[in-house]
Amino acid sequence: MKKFLIGLLVVLVLLVGGLAAFLYTLDVERYRDQIEAQATNVIGRQVIFSGPMSVSVWPSVAIAVEGITIANPSWTERRHMLSAGNIELSIALLPLLQRKLQIERVFLNDIDLALEETANGEKNWMLPFMAQPAQETQPVPLEGEEAGPKQLALDVSQVNLSNVRFSYRKARENQAPMVQELLLERVTIRAQEGERVTLDADMQYAGETINLGMRAGTLQELQAKTPFQASLTVTGIGTDLELQGEVDLSQGIAADMNLAMQGRRFADLARVMPGEPALPEGAPYRLVGRLQTVPNQYRLTDMLLEFAQTRVNGSVQVVMEDQRPTVTANLVSDAFYPADLIPPKGDPATDNDGRATGARTNDGAPVALPWAMLELADADVTLDIKAIQGTAAPIGNMAGRVRLKGGQLMAGPIQATVAGGNVNGTMTAESAGQFNVQLSGQAIDYGALLDAMGKTQFLEGRADFGVNLRGQGQTMDRVLSGLNGQILVDGGNGVLLSQYLEGRWLDRIREASPFPVDFERTVMNCMITKVTIENGLAEITETMLDTAAITVAATGRYAIGDDQLNMVMRARPNTGATGGLSAPLKLSGGIGDIKIRVDGQGLAQGLGDLVGVNLGGFRVPVVTNSAGGPEACRVASRQAASGSAPANDNGLRSVIDNATGGQVEEAIDGQLERLPEGAGEAVKGLFDRLTR
């Protein structure tokens, strides 16, 4: 890019120089063909001046040209690399006698610069003359004049650019080309002798207005390549960026600057990223540090990133090799909130101009996940998170390594301490959208975890878990609907505190059961869950919670992509009988809005279970080994599924009488009245016949 900018400057000088050769000829149109031929010969591409041309020499040299084009090579999409609508240049005459080039005015309007690059790295801006080695010549000194080059003093009063459009198109193997555009609506540059060079610009990128301001060294410092103080400010997309420090041009571009960047909402930056990926909310965010650069290398040290409630310290280094950056980083966080990294869901919020700012586009369609960002760089990052924060308290800590190479991500091994237990895991992902996640946890204190997450602590005890998930997709909807894998949870030897359970769950169980379900605290023998996922459909099996007071079993399906649950849950109070009446509930709807209702058919099945008659559906497992932990739940669940669960033989009628205070008829009648018309009498008749 540096060669290109130098080359572009040479092109402009050649164009102006070619015209200046005819300063004293007012009829410059006579020489149009010669000027075009000379410019074409020097540049190596066809140059055409299609508009009017004029030159005046008093009181200053003024050159005006319209309709300049420079052709592209044959392999490009666009016909012209450069199209210029109007160029004007004015140079003061008298200062030239004192070896001083005083540019009074430069005006460029309606400029279209189209940069294109092939998949193998061929660039249209690499003009033929740029490949030729530069030949330095020394001027011959006049008699009595000291030998050595004499610099020409330069004074630029003002340069104005308007409606300058840059476009960049890069072809990619087996992918759509990457296309980016930048419109400079207004640019003003001042560089008067002895004063600092200033630049102020308003630009449009991806529909966003961005203002850029720059203060550099004087023209003399720039020409002599002596270090100078500089500053850069960028404002737009709800973000302010400021750089201040020293720049040295003696050996390429080197800088040592303080960086400060802050914004109201990190997710807004997605609007200027290819594909508008779903970014985390990050409201607000701030980044400060010391930025040091040398050619092809950038290093940010003393870094502090505040991202919503998360804080990260450390250092980051970027090395450019063959146009592909390699990032190495060492990051430490003393306060990490996982929720801060989750992209916003649902319909997009809008800013003051009505633009979408969330994870969805204006039409509500899902936005592509940022898989393509894995292709942007290679990376090797070490993480040390001192405190993973829940809603109310710290959860634990984590350390690990993340590597990125050629679009393939490898995170792990990740080791963490969570709620007093240990978690290990790995994750792999590819830019094509494929991923695999493996996690295992041992002895997680779920009571402490619930407490840290700000949830009511209705469970006490420890659990193990295993997660193995894989999938692919370019949007979250596609990922969820194509998810595959398994989730296992084993727990037990704890306590269930019913007073902290959400009321509607127990209320529904009480409604469906003629037995009292009133306990505040009960010993939990075991808890298991098995979820098998195939193409986004989760089969919930072997899901069971067994306590001294109540046993709950569940089975069903959950369509992850559609967020639709269809599950039956049956709860049986443990009254001393090995088989008791179970309260059947049907759960449906989305996870955020679960609908719970009594299942009439399930109630009939429960009455059959009470007397050892299987009327269909699944039976509530019976746990006979209270010290068995999760394996006891697993054995009981499989026995129930096979129909080999222990039958009731403990004096059913007396158990029911004792449990209901002799009001069994009234209790059962109350339940049967809730059944559909006619079903209640049929079930009551069956119950009476089986319990005589």
N, C-alpha and C positions, 0 to 999 in steps of 0.2 A: 504493500500500500504506500510505503514511503517513496519507492521508486515511481509509483504512479503519480503521486502528487507533484514530485519534482518534474516528471515528464509532462504533466498537464501545464505546469508553469512555463516549461520550455516551449510547449506548443503555443501558448498565449503570447510569449515573447517573440517567437518566430512569426506569428501572424501579425503582431504589431510591427515587428521589425521589417517585415516584407512591405507593409504599407508605408512605413516611415521612409523607405527608399525613394518614395515618390512625393515627398513632402511639398516640393516646390512645383509640382504639376497638379494643377487644379482639376484637370480632366482625368481623374483617377480611373474612370470607367474604361479608358483605353487599354489599361494594363490588367484588367480583370483576369484574362486567361493566363498571363504570365504569373500573376500572384498565386492563382490556384495551382498552377503546375509546380511552382517552386515549393509551396507548402506541401503539396502531395509528395514531391520527391524527398523532402526532408523528413516528413512524418512517416512515410511508408504506407499511408492510407489515402484514399481519395478525399480531397477537401474541395468543397464547393461553396462559393459565395453567391447565393441566389437573390439576395436583396440589394438595396441601394448601398453605395459606398461613398464616403466623403472624407476629405482631409482639408483642414485649414491650418495656417501657420501663425496667425496673429490674433490676439495678443499672446496666445499659447498654442502649442501643437495639439490639435483636437482631431481625433480619428473616430469615425462612427461607421459601424458595419451592421447590416441586418442579414439574417438568414444564412448563418454559417452551419455547415454539417461536416462531420468527419465519419467516414464509412466504417462499418464493422467487418470483421473477417467473415468468410462464407458460412461458418458453422453456427453462427449466432441466430437467435430468434428475431432480434430487432435489426432493422436495416442500418441504422446509424448508431454509433456509440455516443456521439455528441451532437445535439442540435441547439443552436443559440439563436434566439429571436432578435436580440438587440444588444450590442456591445458598444460602449462609448468610453474613450480614454482621453484625458486632458493632461498635458505636461507643460509646466512653466518653462519659457525659453531662457530668460536671463540667468536663472540659477545654474543652467547647464554650463555656462562659461566659467563657473567656479567649481566645476566637478561635483555638482549637487543635483541629484535627480529629484525634483519636486513634483510629485503626482498630485495634481489638484483634485481630480475626480475620476473615479472608475465606476461605471454603472453597467450592470449585467441584468438582463431581464429575460424571462421565459427561456431558461436553460433546462435542457433535458439530458441528463447523463445516465446512460444505461450500462451498468457493469454486469458482465456475464462470465460464468465459469463452468467448465465441463466437469464431469464426474472424476476425470483423471487429473484435474488441476490446471488445465489450459485456461488462460485468462485473456479476455479481449482487451484489457487496458495495458497489456504488455506490448507496446508499440515497437516496431522493428528497430528504430534508432536507439531504444533503451538497451538493447543487447550489445551495442557497440561500446568498447572501452572508452572511457572519457580521456581526452587529451588536454592536459593543462599547458597553456602557453603563457609565457611571461612577456609583458610589454617591453619594447626597447626604450630605455630611458633617453630623454632629450639631453643635449649637451649641457653640462652643468647640473643636471638633475640626478639625485641619488638613485642608485639601482634599487629594485624591489617593487613589488606590486603596490599600487595606490588604490585604496578602496574609494568607491564612489558613494558619497553621502546620500542617504535616501530619506525622503520625507513624504509620507502619504497622508494627505489631509483627510480623505474619506473614501471608503469603498462601500458602495451600496449594491446589494443583490436583492432581487425580488423574484418570486415564483421560480425558484430553482429546485428541480425535482431530480433526486437520485433514486435509481432502482438497482437492485441486486438480485440476480437470478443464478442459482447454483443447481446444476443437474445432479441427480443421485441415482445410483444403481437400483433398479427395481422399485423405485419410489417416485412419487410426484416431486417435481423440482421445488426447492425452497425459494420463495420469492418475498422480498422485502422492499418497501418503498419509504422514502423520507422526502418531505416537501419543506423547503426553506421558504417560508412566506416572506420573511424580512431579515436581512443580515446587514449590520453596520459595523465597519472596521475603521479604526482610527490609529494612525501610527506616525504622529508628528515628531520631528527631531527633538531628542532630549526628554520625551515623554513616553510613558509606558504604552505598549500596544494594547488596545482594548477591542473587545468584540461583544456585540449584543445581538441575539438572534431569537426569532420566534419561528418554531417549526411544527409541522404536523407529522405524527407517526402513528399508524394504526388507528387513525381517527382521534388521537389525543393531541392536545396543544401543549407544547413543551417550550419553556424559555431557558435560554442558555446565556450565561455571562462569563467573560474571561478577562483577566488582567494578567499580562505577561511582562517581560522585560522591555527595555527600550530597543529600537531598531539597531542601535550601536551594539548593545549587549548580544542581541541575536546574531548580528553579523560576525562579531568577534568570538562567539560561542563561549562567553564567560557566564558563570552561574548567575541566576537572577531569581528574585522572588515572584511567585505566581499564585493566582487563585482562580478557581473555577466554581461556578454555582449552576445548578440545574434544578428547575422547579417544574413540576407537572405530575399528573396522575396522583395527586394528593401526597406527593413526596418532595422533600427538600434534600438536596445533596450539595455538600460543600467540601472543597479541597483547598488547602493552603500550605505553602511551603516553598522549598527551593528546587529549581530545575537546572540541570546541567546538560548542555547539548554538545559538549566537546567530544564525547564518544557515544554517539547515538543519543537516545533520549533516556536520561536518568533523572530520578526525582526522589525527594524525601519530603513527604507531605502528611499533614494531619487530615484524617477523613472523618466526616460526620454526616450521617444519613438518617433521616427520620421520616415517618409517614403515619397517616391516620389508620391505614388498613393495608396489610401486605397483599391480600387477595386482589386488590385493585390492579396490581402490576400484571396480572394475567392478561389484561386487555392489550398489552403491548408485546405479548409473547406469542410465538407461532402456535396456532391451534387453541389459544386461550385455555390453557390447562387449569384444572381445579386446584387452586392453591389454598393453603391454610389461611384462616381469617387473619391472625396476627395483628390485632387491633389493641393498642398502637404498637409500632415497632421502632427500634433505634439501633444503629450500628455506629460505633466509633472505634478508631484505631490509628496506627501509624502505617502509612502506605509507602513502601520503598520499591522503586522500579529501576531496573537496568534493562538493556535490550533483551527482549524475549523472556523476561522474568519479572514477576510481581510478588511482593511479600507483604502480608498484613500481620503486624504484631501488636501486642498490647490491645488485643481485640476484646470488645464487649458488645454482645448482641442481646438486646432486650426485646423479646418477642411475646407480646401479650404479658403473661406472668412468668414466662420462661426466661432464664438468664444463662448465657453461655460465654465463657472466656476461652482464650487460646490464640493460636496462630494458624495462618493459611498461606501456602505458597503455590503460585501458578507458574509453570514453565511452558512456554510455547514451543512445540516441536512439530515442524511440518504442518503448521496451521492448526494443530490439534493440541489443546491445553492438557497438561498433566497437573492434577491438584493433589497436594499432600497437606494434611491438616492434623492438628492435635487439639482436641476440644474437651473442655471441662465444664460441667454444669453443676452449680450448687443448688439450683431450683429448676426442675424440669417438670412441666405439666403436659402429659401426653395429649390431653384434649386440645392444646394449642396447635397441634399439627394436623388436626382433622379438618378437611375442607368443609365449608358450609354445605348444608343439604337443602333440598326443597327449592321453591321458586326463588328467583334472584331478588335481592334487595336492589334499590336504585339510588343513585346519588342525586344531587340537586338538579342535574340536567336530565334526569330520567334514564340514565344509562345503567345497564345491569352491572351489578358488582358482586354477585354470588357465584356459585359453582355451576349455574345453568345459563344458557343463552337467553336472549329476549323471547324466543318462541317457546321456552320451557324445555327444549330438547337437552339431553345430557351432553355435557362437555367432555371432550376426549381427555382421558387420563394422561398425565405427563410422561408416558413411557418414552417418547422421542427424546426427552431430555437426557436419557442415558447415553445417547449418541454424542452429546455435546463435548464430553471430556472423559479422560481417564482419571481415576482418583484412588487415593489410599488414605483413609481417615481413621484415626483412633478416637474412641469415645470413653469418657470417664464421667458418669453421671452420679454425683454424690447423693442426690436426694430426688427420687421420683415422687412427685407430689400428687396426692389425691385431692378431692374437694375440701376435705377437712383436716387432713394430716398427711405426713410423709408415708409412702407405701414401702419404699426400699431404695436400692441403688442398682447400678448396672454398669458394666464395662464390656467393651467389644471393639471390633474392627469392621470397617466397611470398605470393600474394594470394588472398583469399577474399571473394566477393561473391555474395549471394543464393543460397548453396548450391553455387556453382561455384568450384572450386579451380584456380588456375593457379600452378604452380611453375616458375620459369625466367625468363630463361635461367640455368641452373646451369653454372658453369664450375669445373673442378677440375683439379688436377695429381695424377695417380695413377701411382705407380711410374715416375716420369720421363716419362710421356706426358701428353697432354691429353685431357680428357673434357668434352663439352658435352651438355646435355640439357634437356628440358622434360617436364612432366607436367601433364595436366589431369584433373579428376575432378568428378563431380556427385553430389549427395546421393542421387540415384536409384540409384547404384551403378555408373555407367559411368566408365571411365577410359581414358587413352591415355598411353603412355610412349614417348619417343623418346630414345635415347642414341647417341652416337658417340664412339669413342676412337681416338686415333692414337699409335702408337709406345709402346705400353704394354710395359714390361719385365716379362714374365711370370715370369722368374726371381726378380726382386726382389719381385714381388707374392706369389709362393708363399712366399718366405722371410718376408715380413712377416706372412702369415697363419699362420705356424707349420707350413707344409707342407714336405716334403722338396723340395729344389730340383732336380727331375729335368730341367728345361728351362732353357735360357738363350737369350735372343733377344728380339725385339720383335714385337708384333702389333697390328693394327687390328681394331676390331669395330664392328658396328652392331646396334642393337636397336630394333625397332618393334613394340610390343605394344598390344593393345586388348582390352577385355572388359567384362563387367558381371556383377553378382551380389551378393546380400546376405550370402553366406557365402563363406569361402575355398574350400570344395569347389565351390560354384557358379562362382566366378571361374575356378578352374583347369580345370574341365570345359568352360567356354565360351571359353577363351582363344584369340585369333587374333593372327597376326603373323609375324615372321621374325627370326631371329638369324643373323648372319654373323660369322665370325672368319677373318682372314687373317694368317698369320705365316710366318716363315722366316728363313733366314740365321742360324741359331743352332746350339745343341749339345744333344744328348740324352744324359743320364747315366743309363744303365740300372741302375746299382747302387742308385739311389734309387727306382726304380719299385717299386710294390707287387709282392711276389714272385709271387703267384698268376697275375698277368697273363703275365709272362714264362715262368713254369713251364708254363702251359698252351700257350703258343706253342711252347716247346721240345718238349712232349709230342707236338704235332701235326706237327712238322717233322722230316724225316730229316736236315736240315742243322744244323750247330751254330749256335746263337744265343748267342754269348758275346762281348759287348763291354761295356766300361765307359763309353766315350765315343765318340760318333760325330757327324759334322757333319750338321746338319739343313738340308735344302734348302728345304723348304716345308711348310706346314701350313694346311689349310683345313677349315672346317665350315660347313654350311648346314643350318639347321633351319627348316622351314616349318610353322607351327602353324595348324590349322583346327579350331575347336570342341573344343579341348582335346587333339587328337591331333597329335602332333609327328612329322613325316616327316623323318628324318635322311638327307640325301643329300649328295653331294660332300664327304664327310668323309674326310680323307686326311692321313697324316703320312709324309713321305718323307725318309729319311736315307741316308747312305752305307752303313750296315750293314743296314738293314731298311726295308721299306715296309709300312705298315698302311693298309688301307682299310676303311670300315664303311658299312653302310646298315641302316635299320630304322625302327621306330616306337616312340613312347613315349606311352602314355596318361597325361597329366599328372594328371588328376583321380583316377584309380585307382592311380597310381604303379606302372605295369606297363611294363617294358621288353621289347621283342622285337627284338633286333638281331643281325646277323651281322657279325663282324669277321674279316678275313683278313689275315694277316701273311706277307710274303714276304722271306726273307733275300736281300740283294743280293750274289750270288756272282760277279758279272761277266757273267751271262747277262741278256739283255734281258727274258726271261720265265723266272721260277723257280717252284718248287713253293711254293704258299701254304698256310699253316697256318690252317684254318678253325675259328673259335670261335663258339658261340652264347651270347649274353648274355640273361638273362631275370631276372624278379623285380623288386623295387623298387630304387630308387637306393641306399637305405641297406643293401640286402642283395642285391647282384647275384650271380646264379648263373652260373658260367662252365663250359662243357663243350665238348669236341671234337665237331665236327659231322661225322658220317660221310659224309653226302651231299656236304658241302662239300669233304671230302678228295678224293673222286672227281673233283669239278669241278677241284680244284687240280692233280691229276695230268693232267687233260685240258689245262689251261692250260699245263702244263710243255712239252707237245709241240705246242702251237698248236691244240688241238682244244677248241672251246667245248662243254662238256657241260651248260650251263645255269648259272643264277645270275649273279653279277657277277664280272668279272675284276679282278685287282689291277692298278691303273694302273702304267704304266712312265714314269718321268720321265727324259727325255734331256737336259734343260737344267737343270743344277745351279745356275746363276746366275739363274734366272728368277723366284725368289721365289714368292709364292702363286699368281701367274698360271700358272706352270709346273705346279703341282699341279692347278689348275682345268682346264687344257687336257688333261692326262693323264687326269683323272677322266672328262671328257666323252668322250674317245676310247674309254676302256674301256667306258663305258656304251653306246656305239654299236657296239661290236664291232670298232673300227678300230685297236685298240692294236697296236703292233709285235709281230710273231710272233717266236718263238725260232728262231734260225738260227746259233747260235754253237757248234756241236758239242756237243749236249746230253750225250752219254754221257761225254765227257771232262770236261765241267764238273762233272757229278755225281760222277764218280770223284775228281776233285781235291777237291771240297767234302767228301766223306765218307771220304777216305783209302782209297778202293778198297773200302769196305764198304757200297756202295749197296744191295746185295740185303738185307743184314741190317738196314740202317736202314729200308728200305721195309717189310720183313716186320714189323718192330716196330710200324709204324703201322697196317698192314693188320689185324693181330691185334685192334686196338681196334674195328674195324668190326663191325656186326652179322653174325651167322652167315650165311655164303654170300657176303656182299658183298665181303669181302677177296679171295677167290679171283678173283672177276669183275674187280675193279679191277686185281689183279696181272696177270691175263691180258691185259687191255687195255694196261697199262703195258709188259709184255714185247713185245707185238706192235708197239707204236708206237715202241719205242726200239731195235729190232734194227738 
